[in-house]
């Protein structure tokens, strides 16, 4: 989400999708479901979301240790656990 390239977010009743211009990555966020039993190792982790009012809370686990935190090359382990929050500011902007 920190790269200076556009992305598109779309939603169905069961999933939220994120399409990234950078390396044509696709991310699927399953709504109101549990993470599969691990250990699993995915490049972008396993994303599970739920709505709290106007805020989408996304819990991400099961990362591999091959990706970076940033463009400077700072790494993480496969124990990374990420919680994201997406809130609407107005009809054209999100707070991440």
TIMI-2910 file (N, C-alpha, C, CB; in pm, 1 decimal, decimal comma, always signed):
<rs>
+----------+----------+----------+----------+----------+----------+----------+----------+----------+----------+----------+----------+------+
!      n_x !      n_y !      n_z !     ca_x !     ca_y !     ca_z !      c_x !      c_y !      c_z !     cb_x !     cb_y !     cb_z ! resn !
+----------+----------+----------+----------+----------+----------+----------+----------+----------+----------+----------+----------+------+
!    +81,7 !   -120,0 !     +0,0 !     +0,0 !     +0,0 !     +0,0 !    +85,7 !   +126,0 !     +0,0 !    -92,7 !     +0,0 !   +119,9 !  Unk !
!   +213,3 !   +114,7 !    +27,7 !   +299,6 !   +231,8 !    +39,3 !   +366,8 !   +271,5 !    -92,0 !   +404,5 !   +206,3 !   +142,8 !  Unk !
!   +358,5 !   +187,6 !   -194,4 !   +424,1 !   +219,8 !   -320,3 !   +345,8 !   +327,1 !   -395,7 !   +439,2 !    +93,6 !   -406,8 !  Unk !
!   +413,4 !   +407,9 !   -475,0 !   +346,1 !   +518,4 !   -544,3 !   +278,8 !   +474,5 !   -674,7 !   +446,1 !   +628,9 !   -573,7 !  Unk !
!   +209,8 !   +363,1 !   -670,4 !   +139,9 !   +312,0 !   -787,9 !     -7,3 !   +295,2 !   -753,3 !   +201,6 !   +177,3 !   -836,3 !  Unk !
!    -95,2 !   +313,5 !   -851,1 !   -238,4 !   +302,0 !   -822,4 !   -280,7 !   +158,1 !   -794,7 !   -319,2 !   +357,3 !   -938,3 !  Unk !
!   -392,7 !   +147,6 !   -725,6 !   -455,9 !    +18,7 !   -702,1 !   -606,2 !    +40,0 !   -702,9 !   -408,3 !    -45,1 !   -567,6 !  Unk !
!   -679,1 !    -68,6 !   -722,6 !   -824,7 !    -62,1 !   -728,7 !   -881,1 !   -158,2 !   -624,9 !   -877,4 !    -96,7 !   -872,1 !  Unk !
!   -983,4 !   -113,6 !   -552,3 !  -1050,0 !   -197,1 !   -452,8 !  -1192,9 !   -219,8 !   -500,0 !  -1046,7 !   -131,0 !   -309,9 !  Unk !
!  -1238,4 !   -344,7 !   -494,6 !  -1377,9 !   -374,2 !   -527,8 !  -1431,9 !   -473,6 !   -426,2 !  -1391,2 !   -430,4 !   -673,2 !  Unk !
!  -1564,5 !   -481,1 !   -416,1 !  -1626,3 !   -562,6 !   -311,7 !  -1743,7 !   -642,0 !   -366,1 !  -1672,1 !   -475,0 !   -195,8 !  Unk !
!  -1754,6 !   -766,8 !   -319,5 !  -1872,1 !   -850,1 !   -337,4 !  -1924,0 !   -880,9 !   -195,8 !  -1838,9 !   -983,2 !   -419,9 !  Unk !
!  -2036,2 !   -948,4 !   -180,7 !  -2083,3 !   -978,6 !    -45,0 !  -1986,1 !  -1064,3 !    +37,9 !  -2215,8 !  -1049,0 !    -53,5 !  Unk !
!  -1906,2 !  -1147,6 !    -26,1 !  -1819,6 !  -1239,9 !    +48,6 !  -1671,2 !  -1204,8 !    +44,1 !  -1837,9 !  -1378,0 !     -4,0 !  Unk !
!  -1631,1 !  -1113,7 !    -44,8 !  -1488,6 !  -1086,1 !    -62,7 !  -1465,8 !   -938,8 !    -94,9 !  -1430,2 !  -1174,3 !   -174,0 !  Unk !
!  -1344,5 !   -893,0 !    -62,2 !  -1295,0 !   -764,4 !   -107,9 !  -1170,4 !   -795,5 !   -189,5 !  -1264,8 !   -664,8 !    +12,6 !  Unk !
!  -1160,7 !   -738,2 !   -306,5 !  -1044,7 !   -760,1 !   -391,9 !   -963,2 !   -632,8 !   -404,9 !  -1088,0 !   -809,7 !   -529,9 !  Unk !
!   -831,9 !   -648,7 !   -412,9 !   -742,9 !   -535,6 !   -435,7 !   -655,1 !   -571,8 !   -555,2 !   -656,2 !   -502,0 !   -307,5 !  Unk !
!   -661,0 !   -489,8 !   -658,5 !   -580,4 !   -508,5 !   -778,2 !   -472,5 !   -401,3 !   -778,8 !   -667,7 !   -502,1 !   -908,0 !  Unk !
!   -347,1 !   -443,2 !   -778,6 !   -234,6 !   -350,7 !   -773,7 !   -172,5 !   -337,2 !   -912,6 !   -129,1 !   -398,3 !   -671,3 !  Unk !
!   -141,7 !   -213,3 !   -953,0 !    -71,1 !   -194,8 !  -1078,7 !    +69,4 !   -253,7 !  -1069,2 !    -64,8 !    -45,6 !  -1116,0 !  Unk !
!   +135,0 !   -235,0 !   -955,0 !   +272,2 !   -282,3 !   -936,7 !   +275,6 !   -434,8 !   -943,2 !   +330,4 !   -232,2 !   -801,8 !  Unk !
!   +352,2 !   -490,0 !  -1031,4 !   +371,0 !   -632,3 !  -1062,6 !   +238,6 !   -706,6 !  -1083,6 !   +449,5 !   -699,2 !   -951,1 !  Unk !
!   +130,8 !   -630,8 !  -1110,7 !     -0,7 !   -690,0 !  -1140,4 !    -46,9 !   -784,9 !  -1029,2 !     +4,3 !   -765,4 !  -1274,2 !  Unk !
!    -17,5 !   -748,9 !   -905,2 !    -55,8 !   -832,8 !   -791,2 !   -205,8 !   -824,5 !   -767,2 !    +20,8 !   -790,6 !   -664,3 !  Unk !
!   -262,2 !   -933,7 !   -716,4 !   -404,2 !   -942,8 !   -682,6 !   -414,4 !   -993,0 !   -539,7 !   -481,6 !  -1037,0 !   -781,7 !  Unk !
!   -498,4 !   -928,5 !   -461,8 !   -517,7 !   -969,1 !   -323,1 !   -664,8 !   -994,5 !   -298,7 !   -463,8 !   -862,3 !   -225,4 !  Unk !
!   -695,1 !  -1103,3 !   -231,2 !   -832,1 !  -1140,4 !   -198,4 !   -849,0 !  -1137,8 !    -47,1 !   -867,5 !  -1280,3 !   -255,8 !  Unk !
!   -947,9 !  -1062,4 !     +0,7 !   -979,0 !  -1053,5 !   +143,2 !  -1114,1 !  -1120,5 !   +164,2 !   -980,2 !   -903,9 !   +193,7 !  Unk !
!  -1114,9 !  -1234,1 !   +231,6 !  -1239,7 !  -1305,2 !   +260,1 !  -1307,8 !  -1239,5 !   +379,3 !  -1213,4 !  -1456,5 !   +287,8 !  Unk !
!  -1438,2 !  -1215,3 !   +368,3 !  -1514,0 !  -1147,3 !   +472,9 !  -1581,1 !  -1248,5 !   +564,6 !  -1618,9 !  -1053,5 !   +411,5 !  Unk !
!  -1570,9 !  -1223,1 !   +695,5 !  -1636,8 !  -1303,0 !   +799,2 !  -1606,8 !  -1451,8 !   +788,3 !  -1785,4 !  -1281,8 !   +793,0 !  Unk !
!  -1480,5 !  -1485,5 !   +770,8 !  -1439,2 !  -1625,8 !   +769,0 !  -1308,2 !  -1639,0 !   +845,9 !  -1423,5 !  -1678,4 !   +622,5 !  Unk !
!  -1272,4 !  -1760,3 !   +880,3 !  -1153,2 !  -1786,0 !   +960,5 !  -1033,4 !  -1818,5 !   +872,7 !  -1178,6 !  -1900,0 !  +1058,2 !  Unk !
!   -914,9 !  -1793,9 !   +926,6 !   -792,7 !  -1834,2 !   +857,8 !   -787,5 !  -1986,8 !   +849,2 !   -666,9 !  -1778,6 !   +930,8 !  Unk !
!   -733,4 !  -2042,2 !   +741,0 !   -713,7 !  -2187,4 !   +735,5 !   -606,4 !  -2228,7 !   +836,0 !   -674,0 !  -2232,6 !   +592,0 !  Unk !
!   -610,2 !  -2354,3 !   +874,6 !   -508,4 !  -2404,7 !   +966,1 !   -373,7 !  -2406,0 !   +896,3 !   -544,6 !  -2546,1 !  +1017,1 !  Unk !
!   -271,6 !  -2370,2 !   +967,5 !   -137,1 !  -2364,9 !   +912,5 !    -53,0 !  -2478,3 !   +964,9 !    -71,4 !  -2232,4 !   +944,5 !  Unk !
!    +74,5 !  -2475,2 !   +940,6 !   +143,2 !  -2359,6 !   +883,5 !   +128,1 !  -2352,3 !   +731,8 !   +290,2 !  -2363,6 !   +920,0 !  Unk !
!   +106,3 !  -2232,4 !   +685,3 !    +98,7 !  -2201,0 !   +542,9 !   +190,6 !  -2083,0 !   +517,9 !    -48,5 !  -2169,6 !   +497,6 !  Unk !
!   +239,0 !  -2067,8 !   +396,8 !   +327,1 !  -1956,5 !   +364,1 !   +286,6 !  -1897,5 !   +229,9 !   +474,8 !  -2001,7 !   +361,6 !  Unk !
!   +223,2 !  -1780,1 !   +234,6 !   +179,5 !  -1709,9 !   +114,5 !   +260,9 !  -1581,9 !    +98,0 !    +27,9 !  -1678,0 !   +121,1 !  Unk !
!   +284,3 !  -1540,5 !    -24,3 !   +359,1 !  -1417,4 !    -51,1 !   +291,7 !  -1295,9 !    +10,8 !   +374,6 !  -1396,8 !   -201,1 !  Unk !
!   +159,6 !  -1286,8 !     -0,7 !    +87,6 !  -1171,0 !    +52,4 !     +7,6 !  -1207,0 !   +177,1 !     -5,4 !  -1113,4 !    -53,9 !  Unk !
!    +33,6 !  -1323,1 !   +235,0 !    -38,7 !  -1365,3 !   +353,7 !   -180,0 !  -1409,3 !   +320,4 !    -42,0 !  -1253,8 !   +455,3 !  Unk !
!   -252,4 !  -1449,1 !   +423,9 !   -393,1 !  -1487,3 !   +411,0 !   -474,7 !  -1378,2 !   +479,1 !   -421,9 !  -1630,0 !   +474,5 !  Unk !
!   -559,5 !  -1309,8 !   +402,9 !   -633,6 !  -1192,8 !   +451,6 !   -777,9 !  -1228,9 !   +482,1 !   -628,7 !  -1079,0 !   +348,8 !  Unk !
!   -821,4 !  -1196,6 !   +604,6 !   -960,0 !  -1218,7 !   +647,6 !  -1012,2 !  -1087,7 !   +704,8 !   -970,3 !  -1335,3 !   +753,8 !  Unk !
!  -1128,7 !  -1043,8 !   +656,8 !  -1180,6 !   -913,3 !   +696,7 !  -1314,9 !   -921,9 !   +765,7 !  -1191,8 !   -824,0 !   +577,3 !  Unk !
!  -1345,9 !   -814,2 !   +835,9 !  -1477,0 !   -796,9 !   +897,4 !  -1505,6 !   -647,1 !   +903,8 !  -1483,1 !   -862,7 !  +1040,4 !  Unk !
!  -1631,6 !   -613,3 !   +899,5 !  -1671,9 !   -472,7 !   +907,0 !  -1707,4 !   -437,4 !  +1050,4 !  -1791,4 !   -444,2 !   +813,1 !  Unk !
!  -1654,2 !   -325,6 !  +1097,8 !  -1694,2 !   -264,6 !  +1224,3 !  -1742,6 !   -125,1 !  +1189,7 !  -1575,6 !   -261,7 !  +1330,3 !  Unk !
!  -1873,2 !   -110,9 !  +1172,3 !  -1928,7 !    +16,4 !  +1126,4 !  -1880,7 !    +45,5 !   +985,9 !  -1889,7 !   +131,3 !  +1221,1 !  Unk !
!  -1818,4 !   +161,5 !   +965,3 !  -1765,8 !   +201,0 !   +834,3 !  -1619,9 !   +161,8 !   +815,2 !  -1780,4 !   +350,2 !   +815,8 !  Unk !
!  -1566,1 !    +82,2 !   +905,0 !  -1424,2 !    +46,1 !   +898,7 !  -1409,5 !   -101,9 !   +865,3 !  -1353,1 !    +78,5 !  +1032,5 !  Unk !
!  -1328,4 !   -130,9 !   +763,5 !  -1293,8 !   -268,5 !   +730,2 !  -1167,1 !   -304,3 !   +806,9 !  -1274,2 !   -287,4 !   +575,3 !  Unk !
!  -1176,4 !   -404,9 !   +893,8 !  -1062,6 !   -455,3 !   +970,1 !  -1013,8 !   -580,4 !   +898,4 !  -1101,0 !   -485,5 !  +1120,9 !  Unk !
!   -886,0 !   -584,4 !   +861,7 !   -830,2 !   -698,9 !   +789,0 !   -717,8 !   -759,8 !   +872,5 !   -777,8 !   -656,1 !   +647,3 !  Unk !
!   -732,1 !   -886,5 !   +905,0 !   -632,9 !   -962,6 !   +980,3 !   -555,6 !  -1049,3 !   +880,2 !   -700,7 !  -1050,6 !  +1092,9 !  Unk !
!   -423,0 !  -1035,0 !   +877,6 !   -341,6 !  -1104,4 !   +778,0 !   -235,2 !  -1188,2 !   +849,2 !   -275,4 !  -1002,9 !   +679,5 !  Unk !
!   -234,0 !  -1318,4 !   +820,1 !   -135,7 !  -1411,4 !   +876,3 !    -84,8 !  -1502,3 !   +764,5 !   -197,7 !  -1495,9 !   +993,3 !  Unk !
!     -2,1 !  -1598,0 !   +799,5 !    +50,5 !  -1699,6 !   +706,6 !   +136,6 !  -1639,1 !   +594,5 !    -65,4 !  -1777,8 !   +644,8 !  Unk !
!   +219,0 !  -1540,6 !   +630,2 !   +314,7 !  -1486,3 !   +534,2 !   +432,8 !  -1582,0 !   +518,6 !   +363,6 !  -1346,5 !   +578,8 !  Unk !
!   +499,1 !  -1576,8 !   +403,8 !   +630,6 !  -1640,1 !   +395,6 !   +733,9 !  -1536,2 !   +439,7 !   +660,8 !  -1693,6 !   +249,4 !  Unk !
!   +859,7 !  -1572,2 !   +440,6 !   +962,7 !  -1477,5 !   +484,3 !  +1041,2 !  -1419,6 !   +366,6 !  +1058,4 !  -1545,6 !   +581,3 !  Unk !
!   +980,1 !  -1417,1 !   +248,3 !  +1049,0 !  -1374,2 !   +127,3 !  +1015,5 !  -1232,0 !    +82,8 !  +1017,1 !  -1468,1 !    +17,3 !  Unk !
!   +924,9 !  -1164,0 !   +151,0 !   +886,1 !  -1029,3 !   +109,3 !   +949,8 !   -924,9 !   +200,6 !   +732,5 !  -1014,5 !   +109,9 !  Unk !
!   +939,4 !   -799,4 !   +160,9 !  +1001,4 !   -689,7 !   +234,1 !   +894,2 !   -600,2 !   +295,5 !  +1093,7 !   -607,8 !   +141,7 !  Unk !
!   +932,1 !   -530,6 !   +402,7 !   +846,1 !   -427,1 !   +459,5 !   +842,7 !   -303,4 !   +371,5 !   +893,1 !   -390,0 !   +599,2 !  Unk !
!   +953,9 !   -274,6 !   +304,8 !   +965,7 !   -148,9 !   +231,7 !  +1064,5 !   -164,2 !   +116,3 !  +1010,1 !    -35,2 !   +326,0 !  Unk !
!  +1079,3 !    -58,6 !    +39,4 !  +1168,3 !    -61,9 !    -76,8 !  +1315,1 !    -60,5 !    -37,2 !  +1139,3 !    +55,5 !   -167,7 !  Unk !
!  +1344,5 !    -37,8 !    +91,2 !  +1482,7 !    -39,7 !   +139,0 !  +1531,5 !   -182,4 !   +165,2 !  +1495,3 !    +43,8 !   +266,2 !  Unk !
!  +1441,2 !   -279,9 !   +159,5 !  +1480,0 !   -419,3 !   +175,8 !  +1476,4 !   -469,8 !   +317,9 !  +1614,5 !   -438,7 !   +122,5 !  Unk !
!  +1401,3 !   -403,7 !   +406,1 !  +1385,9 !   -453,1 !   +542,7 !  +1293,4 !   -573,7 !   +543,0 !  +1331,1 !   -342,2 !   +636,0 !  Unk !
!  +1342,2 !   -685,1 !   +597,0 !  +1269,4 !   -812,2 !   +592,5 !  +1190,5 !   -837,6 !   +720,8 !  +1366,4 !   -927,1 !   +568,2 !  Unk !
!  +1104,1 !   -938,0 !   +713,7 !  +1029,3 !   -987,8 !   +828,8 !  +1039,7 !  -1139,2 !   +827,8 !   +879,2 !   -940,7 !   +825,8 !  Unk !
!   +992,6 !  -1202,1 !   +931,9 !   +992,3 !  -1348,3 !   +937,3 !   +855,2 !  -1400,3 !   +895,5 !  +1029,0 !  -1398,8 !  +1079,6 !  Unk !
!   +840,7 !  -1531,9 !   +892,2 !   +710,1 !  -1591,2 !   +860,6 !   +613,2 !  -1580,2 !   +978,4 !   +727,0 !  -1738,4 !   +820,7 !  Unk !
!   +656,7 !  -1522,4 !  +1090,5 !   +570,3 !  -1501,1 !  +1206,8 !   +495,3 !  -1367,8 !  +1199,5 !   +653,1 !  -1506,7 !  +1334,7 !  Unk !
!   +513,3 !  -1292,1 !  +1091,3 !   +446,2 !  -1163,0 !  +1077,2 !   +295,0 !  -1179,6 !  +1090,0 !   +481,6 !  -1098,2 !   +942,0 !  Unk !
!   +233,0 !  -1090,7 !  +1167,1 !    +87,3 !  -1085,1 !  +1181,7 !    +49,5 !   -938,1 !  +1167,6 !    +37,9 !  -1146,3 !  +1321,1 !  Unk !
!    -32,6 !   -906,5 !  +1068,9 !    -66,7 !   -769,2 !  +1034,7 !   -216,1 !   -746,9 !  +1054,1 !    -25,3 !   -736,9 !   +889,8 !  Unk !
!   -252,0 !   -632,4 !  +1113,3 !   -392,1 !   -590,8 !  +1122,0 !   -403,5 !   -455,4 !  +1053,0 !   -441,8 !   -583,5 !  +1271,9 !  Unk !
!   -490,4 !   -447,7 !   +952,3 !   -510,8 !   -325,3 !   +875,6 !   -650,0 !   -270,2 !   +904,2 !   -492,3 !   -351,3 !   +723,8 !  Unk !
!   -662,8 !   -139,2 !   +892,5 !   -791,9 !    -73,6 !   +907,9 !   -812,1 !    +22,8 !   +791,5 !   -801,2 !     +1,0 !  +1044,5 !  Unk !
!   -924,3 !     +7,9 !   +722,3 !   -961,7 !    +94,9 !   +611,5 !  -1090,4 !   +166,0 !   +651,2 !   -979,4 !    +14,1 !   +477,4 !  Unk !
!  -1087,2 !   +298,2 !   +659,9 !  -1206,0 !   +376,6 !   +695,5 !  -1232,0 !   +480,8 !   +588,1 !  -1188,7 !   +444,6 !   +834,1 !  Unk !
!  -1358,0 !   +505,6 !   +562,0 !  -1395,0 !   +607,7 !   +464,8 !  -1378,6 !   +746,6 !   +526,3 !  -1540,0 !   +586,7 !   +416,0 !  Unk !
!  -1309,5 !   +835,4 !   +454,6 !  -1301,7 !   +976,4 !   +493,1 !  -1415,0 !  +1051,4 !   +424,8 !  -1163,0 !  +1038,2 !   +455,5 !  Unk !
!  -1431,1 !  +1025,8 !   +294,7 !  -1542,2 !  +1078,4 !   +215,6 !  -1559,0 !   +984,1 !    +96,9 !  -1516,4 !  +1228,3 !   +168,7 !  Unk !
!  -1638,5 !  +1022,9 !     -0,1 !  -1669,5 !   +932,0 !   -112,0 !  -1548,2 !   +902,0 !   -200,7 !  -1780,0 !   +991,7 !   -197,3 !  Unk !
!  -1440,7 !   +978,1 !   -189,7 !  -1325,1 !   +958,7 !   -276,1 !  -1195,8 !   +923,3 !   -200,6 !  -1302,9 !  +1082,7 !   -356,9 !  Unk !
!  -1199,6 !   +913,4 !    -68,1 !  -1076,8 !   +894,0 !     +9,1 !  -1096,1 !   +791,8 !   +120,8 !  -1029,9 !  +1026,8 !    +68,0 !  Unk !
!   -986,8 !   +715,3 !   +144,8 !   -983,4 !   +617,9 !   +253,7 !   -872,8 !   +655,3 !   +350,5 !   -962,5 !   +474,0 !   +199,8 !  Unk !
!   -892,6 !   +624,0 !   +476,5 !   -787,1 !   +633,2 !   +576,5 !   -736,8 !   +491,7 !   +598,7 !   -837,9 !   +699,4 !   +711,0 !  Unk !
!   -604,2 !   +470,5 !   +581,8 !   -544,3 !   +337,0 !   +594,9 !   -449,6 !   +336,3 !   +712,2 !   -470,2 !   +295,4 !   +465,4 !  Unk !
+----------+----------+----------+----------+----------+----------+----------+----------+----------+----------+----------+----------+------+
</rs>
